[in-house]
Amino acid sequence: MALTRTFLDAGGSAPMTPRALEAVRAGFADGWADSRRLHAESRRAQALVEGSREAIAEVLGCPAHEVAFSPSPLIALERVVGAVHTARRGRERVVASAIERDATLHAAHYYSSGRVETVQVDAEGHLDLEAFAQALDYPDVTLAAVQHVNHELGTAQRLDAIHEVAASHQVPLVVDATASIGHMESPVAWDALVASPADWGGPSGVGVVAVRSRTRWLPAWPERSGFEAGGAAVPLILAAAVALQERMENREKDEAHLRSLVDRIRGEAARMEGVRVVGDPVERAPHLVTLVCEGADGEAILSRLDKDGIAVGSGSACEHDGFEPSRVLGAIGSPSTGNIRLGLHPGIDEPTIGRFLALLPRAIADVRSDAGMPTSDQQPVWGRVES
Protein backbone atom coordinates (compact mmCIF):
# COMPACT_ATOMS: atom_id res chain seq x y z
CA MET A 1 0.00 0.00 0.00
CA ALA A 2 1.43 3.38 -1.02
CA LEU A 3 2.27 5.80 1.77
CA THR A 4 -0.02 8.83 1.89
CA ARG A 5 2.04 12.00 1.65
CA THR A 6 1.35 15.08 3.77
CA PHE A 7 2.88 18.41 2.72
CA LEU A 8 3.52 20.73 5.67
CA ASP A 9 6.21 22.85 3.99
CA ALA A 10 4.00 25.23 2.02
CA GLY A 11 5.73 28.40 3.23
CA GLY A 12 7.00 29.78 -0.07
CA SER A 13 5.63 27.01 -2.27
CA ALA A 14 2.05 25.84 -1.80
CA PRO A 15 0.25 23.18 -3.85
CA MET A 16 -1.72 24.52 -6.80
CA THR A 17 -5.45 23.86 -6.89
CA PRO A 18 -7.23 22.43 -9.96
CA ARG A 19 -8.61 25.89 -10.66
CA ALA A 20 -5.12 27.42 -10.73
CA LEU A 21 -3.79 24.59 -12.89
CA GLU A 22 -6.62 25.12 -15.33
CA ALA A 23 -5.70 28.80 -15.49
CA VAL A 24 -2.16 27.83 -16.54
CA ARG A 25 -3.57 25.71 -19.35
CA ALA A 26 -5.91 28.51 -20.40
CA GLY A 27 -3.01 30.95 -20.39
CA PHE A 28 -1.00 28.77 -22.75
CA ALA A 29 -4.03 28.26 -24.98
CA ASP A 30 -5.04 31.93 -25.24
CA GLY A 31 -1.98 33.89 -24.12
CA TRP A 32 0.87 32.32 -26.04
CA ALA A 33 1.56 35.40 -28.21
CA ASP A 34 4.00 38.17 -27.27
CA SER A 35 1.81 40.60 -25.33
CA ARG A 36 3.98 43.58 -26.42
CA ARG A 37 2.97 43.41 -30.10
CA LEU A 38 -0.05 44.89 -31.83
CA HIS A 39 -1.88 42.12 -33.66
CA ALA A 40 -5.03 40.43 -32.39
CA GLU A 41 -3.21 37.46 -30.83
CA SER A 42 -0.97 39.76 -28.82
CA ARG A 43 -3.86 41.98 -27.80
CA ARG A 44 -5.61 38.89 -26.46
CA ALA A 45 -2.52 37.99 -24.43
CA GLN A 46 -2.21 41.55 -23.17
CA ALA A 47 -5.84 41.53 -22.08
CA LEU A 48 -5.11 38.49 -19.89
CA VAL A 49 -2.15 40.29 -18.32
CA GLU A 50 -4.15 43.46 -17.66
CA GLY A 51 -7.04 41.54 -16.15
CA SER A 52 -4.62 39.70 -13.89
CA ARG A 53 -2.91 42.96 -12.93
CA GLU A 54 -6.25 44.47 -11.92
CA ALA A 55 -7.22 41.42 -9.85
CA ILE A 56 -3.93 41.41 -7.95
CA ALA A 57 -3.97 45.19 -7.47
CA GLU A 58 -7.41 44.93 -5.89
CA VAL A 59 -6.02 42.58 -3.25
CA LEU A 60 -2.98 44.80 -2.65
CA GLY A 61 -5.20 47.86 -2.34
CA CYS A 62 -3.55 49.93 -5.04
CA PRO A 63 -4.28 51.04 -8.64
CA ALA A 64 -3.50 48.50 -11.35
CA HIS A 65 -0.86 50.73 -12.93
CA GLU A 66 1.24 50.43 -9.76
CA VAL A 67 1.55 46.64 -10.17
CA ALA A 68 4.17 44.91 -12.32
CA PHE A 69 5.54 41.40 -12.74
CA SER A 70 9.03 39.93 -12.67
CA PRO A 71 10.51 36.50 -13.44
CA SER A 72 10.60 35.59 -9.73
CA PRO A 73 10.04 37.09 -6.27
CA LEU A 74 13.80 37.16 -5.64
CA ILE A 75 14.42 39.13 -8.83
CA ALA A 76 11.54 41.39 -7.82
CA LEU A 77 13.25 42.12 -4.49
CA GLU A 78 16.59 42.75 -6.18
CA ARG A 79 15.07 45.07 -8.77
CA VAL A 80 12.85 47.08 -6.47
CA VAL A 81 15.69 47.70 -4.01
CA GLY A 82 17.91 48.77 -6.90
CA ALA A 83 15.24 50.92 -8.53
CA VAL A 84 14.33 52.86 -5.37
CA HIS A 85 17.98 53.23 -4.41
CA THR A 86 19.00 54.51 -7.86
CA ALA A 87 16.32 57.21 -7.82
CA ARG A 88 17.76 58.76 -4.66
CA ARG A 89 21.17 59.79 -5.92
CA GLY A 90 23.58 61.10 -3.31
CA ARG A 91 22.27 58.69 -0.69
CA GLU A 92 23.85 55.32 -0.03
CA ARG A 93 22.82 53.89 3.32
CA VAL A 94 20.16 51.16 3.43
CA VAL A 95 18.40 50.30 6.69
CA ALA A 96 16.95 46.80 7.03
CA SER A 97 15.63 44.56 9.75
CA ALA A 98 18.02 41.88 10.97
CA ILE A 99 15.64 39.17 9.78
CA GLU A 100 15.28 40.22 6.13
CA ARG A 101 15.70 37.44 3.60
CA ASP A 102 19.07 37.02 1.91
CA ALA A 103 17.93 38.37 -1.48
CA THR A 104 17.00 41.69 0.08
CA LEU A 105 20.21 42.03 2.05
CA HIS A 106 22.39 40.96 -0.87
CA ALA A 107 20.72 43.56 -3.11
CA ALA A 108 21.08 46.21 -0.40
CA HIS A 109 24.79 45.51 -0.01
CA TYR A 110 25.30 45.50 -3.78
CA TYR A 111 23.60 48.82 -4.49
CA SER A 112 24.82 50.62 -1.38
CA SER A 113 28.41 49.38 -1.64
CA GLY A 114 28.01 47.60 1.67
CA ARG A 115 26.54 50.49 3.60
CA VAL A 116 23.73 48.49 5.17
CA GLU A 117 22.60 48.99 8.74
CA THR A 118 20.54 46.19 10.25
CA VAL A 119 18.09 46.85 13.07
CA GLN A 120 17.57 44.22 15.72
CA VAL A 121 14.29 42.56 16.64
CA ASP A 122 12.99 41.40 20.01
CA ALA A 123 12.61 37.81 21.19
CA GLU A 124 9.34 37.42 19.26
CA GLY A 125 10.71 38.94 16.07
CA HIS A 126 9.25 42.46 16.25
CA LEU A 127 11.38 45.31 14.94
CA ASP A 128 12.83 47.62 17.57
CA LEU A 129 11.06 50.86 16.60
CA GLU A 130 13.33 53.13 18.66
CA ALA A 131 16.44 51.62 17.08
CA PHE A 132 14.78 51.82 13.67
CA ALA A 133 14.13 55.54 14.11
CA GLN A 134 17.72 56.10 15.19
CA ALA A 135 19.02 54.20 12.15
CA LEU A 136 16.94 56.42 9.85
CA ASP A 137 18.20 59.61 11.47
CA TYR A 138 20.95 60.16 8.90
CA PRO A 139 20.69 62.27 5.72
CA ASP A 140 22.21 59.56 3.50
CA VAL A 141 19.57 56.85 4.10
CA THR A 142 18.13 55.82 0.74
CA LEU A 143 15.49 53.28 1.77
CA ALA A 144 14.29 50.99 4.55
CA ALA A 145 13.49 47.31 3.97
CA VAL A 146 11.20 45.41 6.35
CA GLN A 147 9.42 42.10 5.91
CA HIS A 148 5.73 42.00 6.72
CA VAL A 149 6.02 38.37 7.88
CA ASN A 150 9.12 36.22 8.19
CA HIS A 151 8.76 32.66 6.84
CA GLU A 152 10.49 31.18 9.88
CA LEU A 153 9.01 33.18 12.74
CA GLY A 154 5.54 33.89 11.37
CA THR A 155 5.57 37.16 13.34
CA ALA A 156 3.69 40.01 11.64
CA GLN A 157 5.52 43.33 11.84
CA ARG A 158 3.62 46.41 12.98
CA LEU A 159 3.89 48.07 9.60
CA ASP A 160 1.62 51.03 10.36
CA ALA A 161 3.99 52.24 13.06
CA ILE A 162 7.08 51.30 11.03
CA HIS A 163 5.84 53.19 7.97
CA GLU A 164 4.97 56.21 10.10
CA VAL A 165 8.56 56.34 11.36
CA ALA A 166 9.97 55.93 7.85
CA ALA A 167 7.66 58.60 6.41
CA SER A 168 8.62 61.05 9.16
CA HIS A 169 12.23 60.67 7.96
CA GLN A 170 11.16 60.88 4.29
CA VAL A 171 12.56 57.40 3.65
CA PRO A 172 10.63 55.01 1.36
CA LEU A 173 9.66 51.68 2.94
CA VAL A 174 10.17 48.55 0.83
CA VAL A 175 8.06 45.70 2.20
CA ASP A 176 8.67 42.02 1.53
CA ALA A 177 5.16 40.58 1.72
CA THR A 178 6.02 37.21 0.19
CA ALA A 179 4.84 35.34 3.30
CA SER A 180 1.63 37.26 3.97
CA ILE A 181 -0.30 38.16 0.80
CA GLY A 182 -3.08 35.62 0.28
CA HIS A 183 -3.00 34.45 3.89
CA MET A 184 -4.16 37.45 5.90
CA GLU A 185 -5.31 41.01 5.46
CA SER A 186 -2.98 42.75 3.04
CA PRO A 187 -0.81 45.52 4.50
CA VAL A 188 -1.51 49.10 3.45
CA ALA A 189 1.56 50.83 4.92
CA TRP A 190 4.24 50.55 2.23
CA ASP A 191 5.90 52.50 -0.55
CA ALA A 192 7.03 49.48 -2.54
CA LEU A 193 6.01 45.86 -2.04
CA VAL A 194 6.95 42.41 -3.34
CA ALA A 195 4.67 39.35 -3.26
CA SER A 196 5.10 35.70 -4.23
CA PRO A 197 2.34 33.86 -6.15
CA ALA A 198 3.87 30.46 -5.29
CA ASP A 199 3.24 31.22 -1.62
CA TRP A 200 -0.53 31.57 -2.12
CA GLY A 201 -0.87 28.52 -4.37
CA GLY A 202 0.04 30.14 -7.66
CA PRO A 203 2.89 29.04 -9.93
CA SER A 204 6.59 29.60 -9.40
CA GLY A 205 8.44 31.56 -12.05
CA VAL A 206 6.67 34.87 -11.45
CA GLY A 207 6.94 37.61 -8.86
CA VAL A 208 4.72 40.60 -8.12
CA VAL A 209 6.06 44.14 -7.63
CA ALA A 210 3.96 47.10 -6.54
CA VAL A 211 5.34 50.63 -6.31
CA ARG A 212 3.23 53.56 -5.13
CA SER A 213 2.96 56.43 -7.59
CA ARG A 214 4.45 58.73 -4.95
CA THR A 215 7.62 56.60 -4.78
CA ARG A 216 10.40 57.60 -7.16
CA TRP A 217 12.31 54.82 -8.89
CA LEU A 218 14.68 54.44 -11.81
CA PRO A 219 15.81 51.29 -13.67
CA ALA A 220 19.02 49.95 -12.14
CA TRP A 221 19.57 47.50 -14.98
CA PRO A 222 20.85 47.82 -18.60
CA GLU A 223 17.56 47.79 -20.52
CA ARG A 224 15.55 50.95 -19.98
CA SER A 225 12.33 49.15 -19.20
CA GLY A 226 10.15 48.32 -16.25
CA PHE A 227 10.25 45.34 -13.93
CA GLU A 228 8.90 42.88 -16.51
CA ALA A 229 12.24 41.91 -18.04
CA GLY A 230 11.85 40.05 -21.33
CA GLY A 231 8.08 40.45 -21.44
CA ALA A 232 5.22 38.97 -19.45
CA ALA A 233 4.85 35.24 -18.73
CA VAL A 234 1.14 35.31 -19.52
CA PRO A 235 0.12 31.78 -18.37
CA LEU A 236 1.92 32.19 -15.05
CA ILE A 237 0.55 35.68 -14.41
CA LEU A 238 -3.00 34.51 -15.18
CA ALA A 239 -2.66 31.51 -12.85
CA ALA A 240 -1.21 33.75 -10.14
CA ALA A 241 -4.24 36.02 -10.28
CA VAL A 242 -6.71 33.13 -10.33
CA ALA A 243 -5.02 31.44 -7.36
CA LEU A 244 -5.05 34.71 -5.40
CA GLN A 245 -8.74 35.29 -6.17
CA GLU A 246 -9.48 31.76 -4.98
CA ARG A 247 -7.56 32.36 -1.75
CA MET A 248 -9.33 35.66 -1.13
CA GLU A 249 -12.77 34.14 -1.70
CA ASN A 250 -12.10 31.81 1.25
CA ARG A 251 -9.57 33.87 3.18
CA GLU A 252 -11.48 34.47 6.40
CA LYS A 253 -12.57 30.83 6.67
CA ASP A 254 -9.13 29.48 5.75
CA GLU A 255 -7.37 31.94 8.03
CA ALA A 256 -9.47 30.87 11.02
CA HIS A 257 -8.99 27.19 10.13
CA LEU A 258 -5.21 27.41 9.76
CA ARG A 259 -4.82 29.61 12.81
CA SER A 260 -6.61 26.98 14.91
CA LEU A 261 -4.32 24.25 13.56
CA VAL A 262 -1.21 26.32 14.27
CA ASP A 263 -2.52 27.12 17.76
CA ARG A 264 -2.85 23.40 18.35
CA ILE A 265 0.69 22.75 17.11
CA ARG A 266 2.09 25.56 19.22
CA GLY A 267 0.26 24.40 22.33
CA GLU A 268 1.11 20.68 22.08
CA ALA A 269 4.70 21.22 20.94
CA ALA A 270 5.36 23.59 23.84
CA ARG A 271 4.54 20.70 26.20
CA MET A 272 7.06 18.39 24.54
CA GLU A 273 10.35 17.99 26.37
CA GLY A 274 13.09 20.25 25.08
CA VAL A 275 10.95 21.84 22.37
CA ARG A 276 10.62 25.58 22.00
CA VAL A 277 8.03 27.41 19.87
CA VAL A 278 9.26 30.67 18.35
CA GLY A 279 7.52 33.80 17.10
CA ASP A 280 4.66 35.93 18.38
CA PRO A 281 1.72 33.69 19.39
CA VAL A 282 -0.87 36.36 18.50
CA GLU A 283 0.50 38.90 16.00
CA ARG A 284 1.44 36.41 13.32
CA ALA A 285 0.52 34.86 10.01
CA PRO A 286 -2.06 32.10 10.42
CA HIS A 287 -0.17 29.33 8.60
CA LEU A 288 3.44 29.42 9.81
CA VAL A 289 5.15 27.93 12.84
CA THR A 290 8.71 26.90 13.72
CA LEU A 291 9.75 24.54 16.51
CA VAL A 292 13.28 24.33 17.91
CA CYS A 293 14.24 20.94 19.36
CA GLU A 294 17.24 20.87 21.69
CA GLY A 295 19.76 18.09 21.15
CA ALA A 296 18.30 17.03 17.80
CA ASP A 297 19.49 17.80 14.29
CA GLY A 298 16.72 19.41 12.24
CA GLU A 299 17.71 17.68 9.02
CA ALA A 300 17.63 14.30 10.77
CA ILE A 301 14.13 14.98 12.16
CA LEU A 302 13.01 16.09 8.70
CA SER A 303 14.33 12.84 7.19
CA ARG A 304 12.56 10.67 9.75
CA LEU A 305 9.25 12.46 9.25
CA ASP A 306 9.72 12.26 5.48
CA LYS A 307 9.97 8.47 5.73
CA ASP A 308 6.61 8.55 7.50
CA GLY A 309 5.13 10.57 4.63
CA ILE A 310 5.28 14.01 6.24
CA ALA A 311 7.16 16.85 4.53
CA VAL A 312 8.41 19.69 6.75
CA GLY A 313 11.15 22.29 6.40
CA SER A 314 14.33 22.82 8.38
CA GLY A 315 17.39 25.06 8.38
CA SER A 316 17.23 28.61 7.08
CA ALA A 317 14.15 29.41 4.99
CA CYS A 318 16.12 31.65 2.62
CA GLU A 319 19.27 29.56 2.06
CA HIS A 320 19.52 27.78 -1.26
CA ASP A 321 20.51 24.43 0.23
CA GLY A 322 17.94 24.74 3.01
CA PHE A 323 20.13 23.37 5.81
CA GLU A 324 22.35 26.30 6.73
CA PRO A 325 21.97 27.48 10.35
CA SER A 326 19.22 30.06 10.60
CA ARG A 327 20.47 33.60 11.24
CA VAL A 328 16.80 34.57 11.76
CA LEU A 329 16.56 32.32 14.82
CA GLY A 330 19.91 33.64 15.97
CA ALA A 331 18.56 37.18 15.71
CA ILE A 332 15.85 36.42 18.30
CA GLY A 333 18.29 34.67 20.64
CA SER A 334 17.17 31.14 19.82
CA PRO A 335 19.40 28.19 18.96
CA SER A 336 19.36 27.70 15.19
CA THR A 337 19.95 23.96 15.07
CA GLY A 338 17.19 21.41 15.50
CA ASN A 339 14.51 23.59 13.97
CA ILE A 340 11.42 22.24 12.24
CA ARG A 341 9.59 24.76 10.03
CA LEU A 342 5.96 24.27 9.03
CA GLY A 343 3.86 26.12 6.47
CA LEU A 344 0.27 24.95 6.24
CA HIS A 345 -2.01 25.27 3.23
CA PRO A 346 -5.85 25.27 3.25
CA GLY A 347 -6.05 21.56 2.38
CA ILE A 348 -4.59 20.52 5.74
CA ASP A 349 -7.10 19.15 8.25
CA GLU A 350 -7.21 18.25 11.95
CA PRO A 351 -6.45 14.50 11.54
CA THR A 352 -3.36 15.38 9.51
CA ILE A 353 -2.05 17.63 12.27
CA GLY A 354 -2.97 15.00 14.83
CA ARG A 355 -0.84 12.45 12.99
CA PHE A 356 2.08 14.87 12.75
CA LEU A 357 1.92 15.64 16.48
CA ALA A 358 1.74 11.93 17.28
CA LEU A 359 4.84 11.14 15.21
CA LEU A 360 6.96 14.16 16.15
CA PRO A 361 7.97 13.16 19.74
CA ARG A 362 9.22 9.75 18.57
CA ALA A 363 11.14 11.31 15.68
CA ILE A 364 12.83 13.76 18.06
CA ALA A 365 13.59 11.03 20.61
CA ASP A 366 15.10 8.76 17.95
CA VAL A 367 17.33 11.53 16.61
CA ARG A 368 18.48 12.44 20.12
CA SER A 369 19.17 8.79 20.85
CA ASP A 370 21.18 8.40 17.64
CA ALA A 371 23.20 11.45 18.66
CA GLY A 372 23.94 9.89 22.05
CA MET A 373 21.98 12.45 24.02
CA PRO A 374 20.77 11.22 27.44
CA THR A 375 17.07 10.43 27.66
CA SER A 376 14.75 12.33 29.99
CA ASP A 377 15.10 9.82 32.80
CA GLN A 378 18.89 10.30 32.74
CA GLN A 379 19.19 14.06 32.30
CA PRO A 380 16.65 16.80 31.59
CA VAL A 381 16.91 18.95 28.51
CA TRP A 382 15.25 22.36 28.17
CA GLY A 383 12.12 21.32 29.94
CA ARG A 384 8.75 22.60 28.82
CA VAL A 385 8.92 25.95 27.13
CA GLU A 386 5.54 27.59 26.75
CA SER A 387 4.85 29.59 23.59
N, C-alpha and C positions, 0 to 999 in steps of 0.2 A: 504494500500500500504506500503510495507516494506521500511524503511529508508535506503537510499544509504549511505554506510560508506565511509569515506575518511580518509586514514592513513597518517598523517603528523608527525609521531614519528619514522621515520626510522633510526635515528642516533643510530647505534648499533644493529639494528635488522630490516632489510629491507625485504619486501615480496620476496619470491622465484618465479622465472619465470617458465613457463612450461618446458623449456629446463633444468633448474637446477633440478626440481622435477623428470624429466625423468632420469637424471644422478643418482639420489639417487636410483631409482628403478633398474637401470642397475648395480649399484654398489652392491646391494643386490643379484641380479641375478648372477653376474659373479665374485664378490669379497667377497663372504661369508667365504671363507676358511682363516685360520690363515696365514697371509703373511710371517711369519717367518719360515715356514717349507719348506720342499724340494720337495714335490710331485707336480704333474702338477696343481692341483687345487690351491695350495698355490702360485706357480709361476705365475699363471694367476692373482691372487689377487695382488701379488707384482708388476707385470707389470703395473697394474692400479695405484698403489701408485707412482711408479717411473715416469710414464707419467704425473701424476698430479704434482709431485714435480718439474719436468722440466718446466711445463707450468707456475706454480707460480713463480719459480725462474726467468724465462724470464721477468716477469712483475717487479719483485723486482730488476732486474739488477745484478744478482749474479749467480755463478755456482750452479747447482742443489744440489751438495753435501753440500752446506752451508745451505740448507733449511731442516727443520724438522717440525713435527706436535706434538701437545699436545692435551689433552682432552678439553681444553677451552682457550680462550685468557687470562683469568685471571691467570690460572695455568701457561701459557706460560710466563707471566710477572714475576710471582713469581720464576719460575725456572731459567729464564735467569738472573735475578738479583742475585740469589743465586749462579749460576754457574760462572758468571764473578767475583763476589766477592770472592768466594772460591779459585779461581786460583791466587789471588793476596794476598797471605798470608803476614801478617805483616802490612797490611793496613786495616783500619776499616771505615774511614769516607766516607759516600755517599753524593754526591751533587745532588740535584733535584730541578726542578722548583717548585714554590709554587702552581702551578695548575696541578701537576701530579695527576692521578687518584689514588684512595685509595689503590688498589691492589699493585701498584708500591711502594707507601710510606710505606704500611704495611710490604712488603717484605724487603724494605731497612732498616726499623727499626729493623726487626727481625734479619737479618744477620749482621748488624753493631752494634748490642746491643744499638740501640738508637742514634748512632752517625750520625745523618742525618742533613745536612744543606740545608735549602730551600732558593732559590734565587727568589727574587721578580720579578714581571712583571709590565709593564707600564699599563696605563689605557685602552689600546687596547688588552692587553694580551701578548705582546712581552717580551721575556726574557731580563733582564738587562745584557748586555754583559760584562760591566765593573765589575759589582758585581759577575757575573759568573766566570770571570777570577780570581778575588780575592778569591772566595771560593775554586777554584782549586789550589791555590798557597800554598798548604800544602803537605808534603811528604807522609801523611797517607791517601790520597784520593784514594779510590779503584775504583770508577766508577762515571759517571754522567748520570742522567736519565732525558730526555727531551721529551715531547710529540711533534710529528709533528703538529698535530691539536687537539685542545681540543673540545670535543663534545658540550660543552655549548657555548663557545665563537666563534668557527669556525675559529679563527685566526691561520694562518700558521706561524710556527716559522721559522726564518732564519737559517736553519740548516747548510748551508755551512759555515757561519761565526761561528756558535756555535761549529761545529765539528773542525774547524781550531783552535779555542781556546783550546778545549779539547785535541787535538792532540799535540799542543805545550807544554802541561803539561804532556803528555804521559798518559792520562787518557782515557779509553775506553768510548764511548758514546752509551748508550742504548736508543733506540728511540721507543716510543710507537706510532705506525702508524695505530692504530686500527680505526681511524676516517678519514684516508686519502687514503689508498690503495684502488684502484678501483674507486675513484672519481676524481682524479687529477693526475698530473705527479708524479710518485713515487720518493721519495727522494733518493739521492745517498750518502749523507754524514751521515754514521752511521757505528758503529762497531758491534752492535747487534740490531735486530729489531723484533717487534712483530706486527702481523696483525690479523684482525678478519674477517673470511669469512662471518659471519652473517651480517656484516656491508655492504658488497657489494652484498648482495642478495643470499649468500650461506647459508648453514645450520648452526644452532647453534650446540654446542657439539664438536667443533674442533677449535684449534688455530694454527697459523703459527708462527714459530720461524726461524729467519735467523741469523747466526753468521758468520762473516767474518773469513776466514782462519787465518788471522793475529791476531785474538783476542783469547787470551788464556781463557779457561774455564774448570772447573772440576765439576763433579756431586756433588750437595749439598744435595743429597737425598740417602736413604739407598741402593737401587738397583744400581749397577754400570752399568748403561745404559745411553742412550741418553735421549732426551726430550720426546720421544714417549712412555710414561709409559703404560705398559700393551699391547703394540702392536698398530698397526694402525687401525683406524676406516675407512676401505676402502670406503664404500658408501659415507660417509660424506666428506672425502678427495677428492674423485672424483667429487662430486657435487660442492665442493668449487672451484676446478680448472675450471670446466665448467662455473660456474657463473662468475668467474673473467675473463675468456676469453670473455664471452658475454659482460661484462661491458667494456672491453678494445676495443672490436670491434666498440663500439659506444661511446667511452669515450669523444672524442672531441665534438661531437654533443650533447650528454647528458650534458656535463659540461657547454656548452654555454646555453643550455635550462634551466638548473637548476639555473645557475648564474643569468639569466634574471628574473626568478621567485623570487629568493631571493632578488635581487635588488628592485623588485616591493614591496615586503613585507617590506623591510627596509625603502624604501621611504615613503610608505603610513602610516606605523606604526609610523614613526617619526613625522608625522603630527597629530597623535591622542593625545588628551589631557592627560598629565601625563604618557606618554609611552616613554620609553627609549630603544634604540637599542644598543646592546653591541657588542664588537669585532671590528676588523679591517674591514673597508668596502671594501678594495681592496685586501690585502694580506690574503686571507682566502680560506677555502674550499667552493666549489660552492653550497653545499646542506644544510648548517647549518645556523640557525639564532636563537637568543634568544632575547625576548622582556621582559622588566621589567616594570610592571604596578603599579604605586604608588597607595596606598590605596586599593589594591585588593589582595585577597588571591589567589595564583597561583592554588592551588588545586581546589578552588571553580570555577575559570574560566575554568579549565580543565573539570570539571564535567558538566558545562553548555554547553560547546562546544560538549562534548561527547553525550549529549542528542540530539544535533542537527546533530549527525552523523560524527563529526570531532574529530579525535584522535590526541592530542598533548601531549607533555611532560611537566613536571614541577618539581620543586625541584632540588636536586643535581643529575646530570647524573650518578654519580658513587655510590650513596647510594643504598642499597638493597631495602629499602622501597620506594625510589623515592621521598619522600616529605620532607627530611631533608633540612634545609637551605643550600644554596650552598656556600661553602667556596671558590669556583672558582670565583664567582661574588664578594665575599668579597675581594678577592685578587686584583681585579682591582678597588676597591673603589666604587662598585655599591651595592645598596640594594639587598639582596638575596631573599626577599619575593616578591610575585607577579610576578614571572617569568614564561614565557611561552616559551618552547623550541621546536623548529621545526627541523625535519630532513626530507628532501624531497627525494623521489626516482624517477627514470626516468619515471614512469607511471603517475606522477602528471602533470596536464595541466593548462593552463591559467584560464579557467572557474572555476576550483576547487579552485585556489588561490583567484579568485574574490569572490567566495562564502565565503571563510574563512574571508577575509578582510571585507566583508559586515556584517558578524555576530559578529566579534570580538568586535567592539565598544559597541554594546548592551550588550554583555556578561560582559564586564568590568564594564559598567555603572550599571548593575543589581547587580553585586557583591559588588560594592562600596555602592550602595543604601542599600543593605542588611546589610552591616557593619555600616551603619549610617554615612557614609562620606558625607559631603556637596556636592551638585552638582555644576557644573561649574558656574551657575549663582549666587550661594551663596558665594563660595570661590574657588579661583584657586588652582590647584594642581601644578605639576611640570611645566606645560606649555609645549610648543613644543620643544622637544629635537631632534635636527637633528643628523642623524647617521654620 
